[in-house]
């Protein structure tokens, strides 16, 4: 069901905060190109994440690390041109903010100026506090990301659930409070125990968006290719597939090939 143009009201950080306060769940999905973003925006998703997961699903890399700032700006620009309603958040890619706060600020400003995005997302807590503060001081909204932080995958060595031990759980809670104090407008919690996600969501006033973090967060995010069944081989426990688009595309292309080979396409009606 697509939303009628007259009902469109642009989503802002103010409205996202209001959703948490009202107990209204926040919907978030990834998009990386104009056509898909137009469909997702038209279906009423609150937040579109131009994720560095583009490195995996668009470019075929094993991790999110190889994608560049220029590539993220390209994807973000494509998405922004499609959007009427959704709030668009863009991942600052690996290596574009961790080193020093000046670089973080330059990266964030480039994303905002060159793509027209509404906010950026950065992975980590206390260790990147200076970068987050510097970006926020320039008036750029920042979404945090705690738990499994894919840009640090080589440090973890696994995509397993994070913060199962009390020490890591306490650090995550403390990092979430720190991100709130810094001025982040929301935090993605990835692959952490549901009970911990509940504790975090209750202890901070800003919205939490979960992926593999159970039902108690203020919203949910999935990678669009995963929830549509395009990346069919990827089936983690937290994923619900809402369609099998991969199978539909495969069948459609096979039928097209068959019709071209047999001479059935194009027919007389399809010719000038």
C-alpha positions in Angstrom: 0.0 0.0 0.0 1.5 3.3 -1.0 0.9 6.5 0.8 -1.2 9.2 -0.9 0.8 12.4 -1.7 -1.5 14.6 0.4 -0.7 12.5 3.5 3.1 12.9 3.1 4.7 14.6 6.1 8.5 14.7 6.1 10.0 12.7 8.9 12.4 14.7 11.1 14.5 13.9 14.2 11.8 15.7 16.2 9.1 13.3 14.9 11.4 10.3 15.5 11.8 11.3 19.2 8.1 11.8 19.4 7.5 8.3 18.2 9.5 6.9 21.1 7.7 9.1 23.6 4.3 8.0 22.3 5.4 4.3 22.2 5.0 4.2 18.4 7.5 1.8 16.8 9.9 3.2 14.3 10.4 1.4 10.9 13.8 1.5 9.2 15.2 -0.2 6.1 18.3 0.1 3.9 18.3 1.4 0.4 21.2 2.2 -2.0 19.6 3.3 -5.3 16.9 5.6 -6.6 14.3 2.9 -7.8 14.3 0.9 -4.6 14.3 4.0 -2.4 11.2 5.3 -4.2 9.4 2.1 -3.5 10.4 2.0 0.2 9.6 5.6 0.7 6.2 5.2 -1.0 5.4 2.3 1.3 5.8 4.4 4.4 9.1 3.5 6.0 10.1 6.1 8.6 13.9 6.0 8.2 16.0 4.9 5.2 19.5 3.9 6.0 22.0 4.2 3.2 24.1 1.5 4.9 27.7 0.6 4.3 26.1 -2.8 3.8 26.2 -1.6 0.1 29.7 -2.9 0.3 28.2 -6.4 0.6 24.9 -6.4 -1.3 25.7 -3.9 -4.1 29.5 -4.5 -4.6 29.9 -8.1 -3.5 32.6 -7.5 -0.8 32.9 -9.9 2.1 32.8 -7.0 4.7 31.7 -3.4 4.9 35.3 -2.2 5.1 36.2 -1.6 1.4 33.4 0.9 0.6 34.7 4.4 0.2 33.3 7.8 1.2 32.9 8.7 -2.5 30.9 5.5 -3.1 28.7 6.2 0.0 28.0 9.7 -1.3 27.0 8.3 -4.7 24.5 5.8 -3.1 23.2 8.5 -0.8 22.6 11.0 -3.6 20.7 8.4 -5.6 18.4 7.6 -2.6 17.8 11.3 -1.7 16.5 12.0 -5.2 13.8 9.4 -4.7 12.6 10.4 -1.2 9.5 12.4 -0.4 8.8 11.4 3.2 11.5 9.2 4.9 14.4 10.5 7.0 17.6 9.5 5.3 20.6 8.4 7.4 24.0 7.6 5.8 26.8 5.5 7.3 30.2 7.2 7.4 32.3 4.4 6.1 35.3 2.7 7.8 38.4 4.8 7.9 36.6 8.1 7.4 36.1 9.1 11.0 37.9 6.8 13.5 41.4 8.5 13.0 40.6 12.0 14.2 37.7 14.3 14.8 38.7 16.7 12.0 38.5 13.9 9.4 35.2 12.8 10.9 33.8 16.4 10.5 35.1 16.6 6.9 33.5 13.3 6.0 30.1 14.2 7.6 30.1 17.6 5.9 30.9 16.0 2.5 28.0 13.5 3.0 25.5 16.3 4.0 26.6 18.8 1.3 27.1 16.5 -1.7 24.2 14.0 -1.1 21.6 16.1 0.7 21.2 13.5 3.4 19.5 14.3 6.7 21.9 12.6 9.2 25.0 10.3 9.5 25.6 7.1 11.5 28.8 6.2 13.2 29.8 2.9 14.9 31.2 2.9 18.5 31.0 4.5 21.9 33.5 6.2 24.2 36.4 5.5 21.7 34.9 7.8 19.1 33.3 10.3 21.5 35.5 13.2 20.2 34.5 12.5 16.5 30.8 12.3 17.4 31.0 15.6 19.4 32.8 17.4 16.6 30.3 16.3 14.0 27.3 17.3 16.2 28.9 20.7 16.9 28.6 21.4 13.2 24.8 20.8 13.4 24.9 17.4 11.7 22.5 14.9 13.3 24.3 11.7 14.4 22.8 8.2 14.9 25.0 5.9 17.1 25.6 2.2 16.6 26.5 -0.3 19.4 26.7 -4.0 19.9 28.0 -5.9 16.8 29.7 -3.1 14.9 30.5 -4.6 11.4 33.3 -2.1 10.7 35.2 -3.8 13.6 34.6 -7.3 12.4 38.3 -8.2 12.2 38.7 -7.3 15.8 35.7 -9.5 16.9 36.6 -12.2 14.4 33.0 -13.4 14.3 29.5 -12.1 13.6 28.2 -13.8 16.8 25.9 -12.1 19.3 27.7 -9.4 21.4 27.5 -8.3 25.0 26.4 -11.6 26.5 29.0 -11.2 29.3 28.1 -8.7 32.1 31.3 -6.6 31.5 30.6 -6.0 27.8 26.9 -5.4 28.6 27.8 -2.7 31.2 30.1 -1.0 28.7 27.3 -1.0 26.1 24.9 0.6 28.6 27.5 3.2 29.6 28.2 3.9 25.8 24.5 4.3 25.1 24.2 6.8 27.9 27.3 8.6 26.6 25.9 8.8 23.1 22.7 10.3 24.5 24.7 12.8 26.5 26.7 13.8 23.4 23.5 14.6 21.6 22.9 11.6 19.2 19.3 11.4 18.2 19.1 7.6 18.2 21.1 4.4 18.4 21.2 1.2 16.4 21.6 -1.9 18.6 22.9 -4.8 16.6 22.9 -8.5 17.6 22.7 -8.2 21.4 20.5 -10.1 23.9 16.9 -9.0 23.9 17.0 -8.4 27.7 20.0 -6.0 27.4 18.3 -4.1 24.5 15.3 -3.7 26.8 17.5 -2.3 29.6 19.2 0.2 27.2 15.9 1.3 25.7 14.4 1.9 29.1 17.4 3.8 30.5 17.9 6.3 27.7 15.4 8.9 26.4 16.5 8.7 22.7 15.1 6.0 20.4 16.8 2.6 19.9 16.6 0.8 16.6 17.3 -3.0 16.8 18.6 -5.5 14.3 18.8 -8.9 16.0 18.2 -7.2 19.3 14.7 -8.5 20.2 11.3 -6.8 20.4 11.9 -4.2 23.1 13.8 -1.6 21.1 11.9 1.5 19.9 12.2 0.4 16.3 13.6 -2.2 13.9 15.9 -2.1 10.9 16.7 -4.8 8.3 18.8 -4.8 5.1 16.3 -4.6 2.3 18.0 -7.3 0.2 17.7 -9.7 3.1 14.1 -9.1 4.0 13.1 -9.3 0.3 14.8 -12.6 -0.1 17.3 -11.3 -2.7 20.3 -12.5 -0.7 18.6 -15.9 -0.4 21.6 -17.7 1.2 21.7 -15.2 4.2 19.3 -16.5 6.8 20.3 -15.4 10.3 17.9 -16.1 13.2 16.9 -12.4 13.5 15.8 -12.1 9.8 12.1 -12.4 8.7 11.9 -12.7 4.9 8.8 -10.8 3.6 9.1 -11.9 0.0 11.1 -14.2 -2.2 12.1 -11.6 -4.8 15.2 -13.6 -5.8 13.0 -16.5 -7.0 10.6 -14.1 -8.8 13.5 -12.4 -10.7 15.1 -15.7 -11.5 11.9 -17.1 -13.0 11.1 -13.9 -14.9 14.6 -13.8 -16.5 14.4 -17.5 -17.4 11.1 -16.9 -19.1 12.5 -13.9 -21.0 15.5 -16.0 -22.2 13.1 -18.8 -23.3 10.9 -16.4 -25.2 13.8 -14.7 -27.0 15.4 -18.0 -27.9 12.1 -19.4 -29.3 11.3 -16.2 -31.3 8.2 -15.6 -29.2 9.4 -12.2 -28.0 8.8 -9.6 -29.5 5.5 -10.6 -31.1 3.5 -8.5 -33.7 1.8 -6.4 -31.0 5.2 -5.6 -29.5 6.7 -4.4 -32.8 6.3 -1.0 -34.6 
